[in-house]
Amino acid sequence: MGMLRKSLVVLFIACLTSLSFFSNSWAVEETSTSSPGTPETEVVTLGANLSESQQNTMFDVFGVDKDDPKIKILKVTNQEERQYLKGLVPDAQIGSKAISCVYVKVQEEGSGINVKVKNITFVTEQAYANALVTAKIKDAQVFAAAPFPVSGTAALTGLFKAYEEATGEEIPEEAKKVATEELVTTSEIGKETGQEKGVSELISRVKERVVEEGLDDPEEIEQVVREIAKEMNIELSEDQIDQIVALMEKIAKLDLDINLLQGQLEGIRSKIKGIFGGKNGSSSWDDIVDFFVGLWGKIRSFFGK
């Protein structure tokens, strides 16, 4: 028995060594997001009504030097925000001042959309990502933030402006409007149901089905909404279903690419797929961790005998 226990200890140490190796290898792979020589353009948009002190705070939050000539800095006005939000959210929510700020870094092709937020109370990371892909924005690192808590709906205007500046590509006006409506609809239904992340994923799945299957008939879209909501155990009111169907009818007219749609959201969706997608949401790393947790439990149980 003593020899067996020693053998198990040696095996466990060997496993830990292997885990360390895989962990280091993974870290190297994840940090190498762009190849040498790949141009990466960085743009910061600031709410036009921020004080100088608040602007400096936002530069610190984004981790950029405002005097760096490589960083492009733009201002976004409340009037610009109203251009897309008017009629979608109450005037009181839009306010009279532009506060939200955005940092955007355009990365190499295939990097996908990655979103981070700070002091954003109404919009989730995936809701931003979904809306950005609807606006045909791709391969970008995005950070939406404010110097104090705000809803975050107006930040999308800054994202549009920053991406156009960074890439030199103009986003179609209709895509901007539909993307903004998607952001608001997703966030409102998420708050109403108390399932913000779940609703963001539901919208994403419904959108994929609509685009992939070329659906434009309201009844067919409604059937998909009900089916996916049932799969994800999300209860929607008839009014909420109608809102999603109306949104999807507009999305169906944007001629989105299903491969681009899925590829751009791969990174951010992996964070929550395990919650709503069962085993399909688990990653290889999760499987490795689960294995060693189980192994450690068995070893502790063995030595406790």
C-alpha positions in Angstrom: 0.0 0.0 0.0 2.9 2.4 0.8 4.4 1.8 -2.6 1.1 2.5 -4.3 0.6 5.8 -2.4 4.1 6.9 -3.4 3.4 6.0 -7.0 0.2 8.1 -6.9 2.1 11.1 -5.5 4.7 10.9 -8.3 1.8 10.6 -10.8 0.1 13.7 -9.4 3.3 15.7 -9.5 3.8 14.7 -13.1 0.3 15.8 -13.9 0.8 19.1 -12.3 3.9 19.6 -14.3 2.0 18.8 -17.4 -0.7 21.2 -16.5 1.8 24.0 -16.0 3.2 23.3 -19.4 -0.2 23.4 -21.1 -1.1 26.6 -19.2 2.1 28.3 -20.3 1.5 27.2 -23.9 -2.0 28.5 -23.8 -0.9 31.8 -22.5 1.6 32.3 -25.3 -1.1 31.3 -27.9 -3.7 33.7 -26.5 -1.4 36.7 -26.2 -0.2 36.3 -29.8 -3.3 37.9 -31.3 -1.5 39.7 -34.2 1.4 38.8 -36.4 4.5 41.0 -36.5 4.0 44.0 -38.7 0.2 43.9 -38.5 -1.0 47.5 -38.4 -3.3 48.2 -35.4 -5.2 51.5 -35.3 -6.3 52.8 -31.9 -9.1 55.4 -31.6 -10.6 57.0 -28.5 -14.0 58.8 -28.6 -14.9 61.0 -25.6 -18.2 62.5 -24.6 -18.1 66.1 -25.6 -19.4 67.2 -22.2 -16.7 65.7 -20.0 -14.5 67.9 -18.0 -10.7 67.8 -18.5 -10.3 65.9 -15.3 -12.9 63.3 -16.4 -11.2 63.0 -19.8 -7.9 62.3 -18.1 -9.7 59.6 -16.0 -10.9 57.9 -19.1 -7.5 57.9 -20.7 -6.3 56.1 -17.5 -9.2 53.7 -17.7 -8.3 52.8 -21.3 -4.6 52.6 -20.5 -3.6 55.1 -23.3 -1.4 58.1 -23.4 -3.4 61.1 -24.7 -0.2 62.6 -26.1 0.7 59.5 -28.1 0.5 60.6 -31.8 -0.6 57.1 -32.7 -3.8 57.4 -30.7 -6.6 59.2 -32.6 -9.0 61.2 -30.3 -12.5 62.2 -31.3 -15.4 63.9 -29.6 -19.0 62.7 -29.7 -21.9 65.2 -29.1 -25.3 64.6 -27.6 -26.8 65.6 -30.9 -24.9 62.8 -32.6 -26.1 60.3 -30.0 -29.7 61.5 -30.5 -29.4 60.8 -34.3 -29.7 57.1 -33.7 -31.4 56.9 -30.3 -34.3 59.3 -30.9 -37.6 57.3 -30.7 -35.9 54.2 -29.3 -35.4 55.3 -25.7 -36.9 58.0 -23.6 -35.4 61.5 -23.9 -34.6 61.4 -20.2 -32.4 58.3 -20.8 -30.5 60.1 -23.7 -30.1 63.1 -21.6 -28.7 66.4 -22.7 -25.0 65.7 -22.3 -22.6 63.3 -24.0 -20.8 61.3 -21.4 -20.0 57.8 -22.7 -16.5 57.1 -24.0 -15.1 54.4 -26.2 -11.7 52.9 -27.0 -11.4 50.9 -30.2 -8.4 49.0 -31.6 -8.7 47.4 -35.0 -6.9 44.1 -35.2 -5.8 41.6 -37.7 -8.4 39.7 -39.8 -10.0 36.8 -37.9 -9.5 38.3 -34.4 -13.2 38.7 -33.9 -15.1 41.2 -31.8 -14.0 41.5 -28.1 -15.8 43.9 -25.7 -15.1 45.2 -22.3 -17.3 47.6 -20.2 -16.9 49.8 -17.2 -19.6 51.9 -15.4 -22.1 50.7 -18.0 -25.3 49.8 -16.2 -27.8 48.9 -19.0 -25.9 47.2 -21.8 -24.0 43.9 -21.6 -20.8 43.1 -23.4 -22.5 40.6 -25.7 -25.3 43.1 -26.5 -22.6 45.5 -27.7 -20.9 42.7 -29.7 -24.2 41.6 -31.3 -25.0 45.1 -32.4 -21.5 45.8 -33.7 -21.7 42.7 -35.9 -25.1 43.8 -37.2 -23.4 47.0 -38.2 -20.9 44.9 -40.1 -18.0 45.9 -37.7 -15.4 43.2 -37.4 -12.0 42.3 -35.9 -11.9 45.0 -33.2 -11.1 45.3 -29.5 -13.7 47.5 -27.9 -13.9 49.1 -24.4 -17.0 51.2 -23.6 -16.8 53.2 -20.4 -17.7 56.3 -18.5 -16.3 58.2 -15.5 -19.4 57.3 -13.5 -22.4 54.9 -14.0 -24.4 55.5 -17.2 -26.8 53.4 -19.2 -24.4 52.9 -22.1 -26.9 53.1 -24.9 -25.2 56.2 -26.3 -21.8 54.6 -26.4 -22.7 52.8 -29.7 -22.6 56.1 -31.5 -19.0 56.6 -30.4 -18.2 53.0 -31.5 -19.5 53.7 -35.0 -17.5 56.9 -35.2 -14.3 55.3 -33.8 -14.5 52.3 -36.2 -15.1 54.5 -39.3 -12.1 56.7 -38.3 -9.9 53.7 -37.6 -10.7 51.8 -40.8 -11.6 54.5 -43.2 -14.8 52.5 -44.0 -18.2 54.1 -43.8 -20.9 52.1 -42.0 -24.2 52.1 -43.9 -26.8 54.4 -42.1 -29.4 51.7 -42.1 -27.0 49.2 -40.5 -26.3 51.8 -37.8 -30.0 52.3 -37.1 -30.9 48.6 -37.0 -27.8 47.9 -34.8 -28.9 50.6 -32.4 -32.4 49.2 -32.3 -31.0 45.8 -31.6 -28.9 47.1 -28.7 -31.9 48.9 -27.1 -34.3 46.0 -27.7 -31.9 43.4 -26.3 -31.1 45.5 -23.2 -34.7 46.4 -22.4 -35.9 42.8 -22.7 -32.9 41.6 -20.7 -33.8 44.0 -17.9 -37.5 43.1 -18.0 -36.8 39.4 -17.8 -33.9 39.7 -15.4 -31.8 37.6 -17.8 -29.6 40.1 -19.6 -26.9 37.6 -20.7 -29.5 35.0 -21.7 -31.5 37.5 -23.8 -28.3 38.6 -25.5 -27.5 35.0 -26.4 -31.1 34.4 -27.5 -31.0 37.4 -29.9 -27.7 36.2 -31.3 -29.1 32.7 -31.9 -32.3 33.9 -33.5 -30.3 36.3 -35.7 -28.1 33.5 -36.9 -31.1 31.4 -37.8 -32.7 34.3 -39.7 -29.5 35.0 -41.7 -28.5 31.4 -42.3 -32.0 30.3 -43.4 -32.9 33.5 -45.2 -36.0 34.0 -43.2 -38.1 37.2 -43.8 -41.7 35.9 -43.1 -42.9 37.2 -39.6 -44.6 33.9 -38.8 -41.5 31.8 -39.5 -39.3 34.2 -37.5 -41.8 34.1 -34.6 -41.6 30.3 -34.6 -37.8 30.5 -34.3 -38.0 33.0 -31.5 -40.4 30.7 -29.5 -38.3 27.6 -30.2 -35.1 29.1 -29.0 -36.7 30.8 -26.0 -38.0 27.5 -25.0 -34.6 25.8 -25.4 -33.0 28.4 -23.3 -35.8 28.4 -20.7 -36.5 32.2 -21.1 -40.0 33.3 -20.7 -41.0 36.1 -23.1 -44.3 38.0 -23.2 -46.2 38.3 -26.5 -45.1 42.0 -26.7 -41.4 41.0 -26.3 -41.7 38.3 -29.0 -43.3 40.9 -31.3 -40.4 43.3 -30.7 -37.8 40.6 -31.5 -39.7 39.6 -34.7 -39.9 43.2 -35.9 -36.2 43.6 -35.2 -35.3 40.5 -37.1 -37.4 41.5 -40.1 -35.1 44.6 -40.4 -31.9 42.5 -39.8 -33.0 40.1 -42.6 -32.7 43.0 -45.1 -29.1 43.9 -44.2 -27.5 41.0 -46.2 -25.3 39.8 -43.4 -22.8 37.0 -43.9 -23.5 34.0 -41.6 -19.8 33.0 -41.4 -18.7 36.4 -40.5 -21.5 36.7 -38.0 -20.5 33.5 -36.2 -16.8 34.0 -36.4 -16.8 37.5 -35.0 -18.8 36.5 -31.9 -16.9 33.3 -31.1 -14.7 34.8 -28.4 -17.3 36.6 -26.4 -20.0 33.9 -26.8 -17.7 31.3 -25.3 -17.9 33.1 -22.0 -21.6 32.4 -21.6 -22.4 29.4 -23.9 -21.8 27.0 -21.0 -24.6 28.6 -19.1 -27.3 28.4 -21.8 -25.8 25.9 -24.3 -25.1 22.8 -22.1 -21.9 20.8 -22.8 -21.4 22.5 -26.1 -20.3 25.6 -24.2 -17.4 24.0 -22.4 -13.9 24.6 -23.7 -10.9 22.3 -23.8 -9.4 24.2 -21.0 -12.5 23.7 -18.9 -12.2 19.9 -19.6 -8.6 19.9 -18.4 -9.4 21.8 -15.2 -12.3 19.4 -14.5 -10.0 16.4 -15.0 -7.4 17.6 -12.5 -10.1 18.7 -10.0 -11.5 15.2 -10.1 -8.1 13.7 -9.9 -7.2 15.7 -6.8 -10.5 14.7 -5.2 -9.8 11.0 -5.7 -6.2 11.4 -4.3 -7.5 13.2 -1.2 -10.1 10.5 -0.7 -7.5 7.8 -1.1 -5.1 9.3 1.5 -8.0 9.9 3.9 -8.6 6.2 4.2 
